[in-house]
């Protein structure tokens, strides 16, 4: 069941630098890639660092703590030491605002 929540202004997210938001106790990273917004779990399951503080290259985000990488579109791990996928969240832009569907599985 969808549960869309307003989380940020669209102009606060750059192509190479995501942001972290908290919605109902969930820490979600919001990233922009090729003109589209994506959301994923923002806490690295390996080192408990905020992924939004990491280095973004294309559709991958690198954990700032141990340099594990995730595809923020699919949630799949892309490099050691991480081997556990992260959850992804649909994001939409309407009227310059970003909304995340925290109910999507």
QUICOR-V630978 format. One record per backbone hydrogen bond with DSSP energy under -1.0 kcal/mol. CO is the residue of the C=O (numbers start at 1). NH is the residue of the N-H. Records with the same first field share a line. If there is no record, write none. Layout:
CO->NH, NH
This chain:
3->102
5->100
8->98
9->12
10->13
14->17
17->14
19->30
21->28
23->26
26->23
27->42
28->21
29->40
30->19
31->38
33->36
36->33
38->31
39->89
40->29
42->51
44->48
49->44
50->53
51->54
55->62
57->60
59->72
60->57
61->70
63->67
68->63
69->78
70->61
71->75
75->86
76->71
79->82
87->41
89->39
90->101
92->99
94->97
96->10
97->94
98->7, 8
99->92
100->5, 102
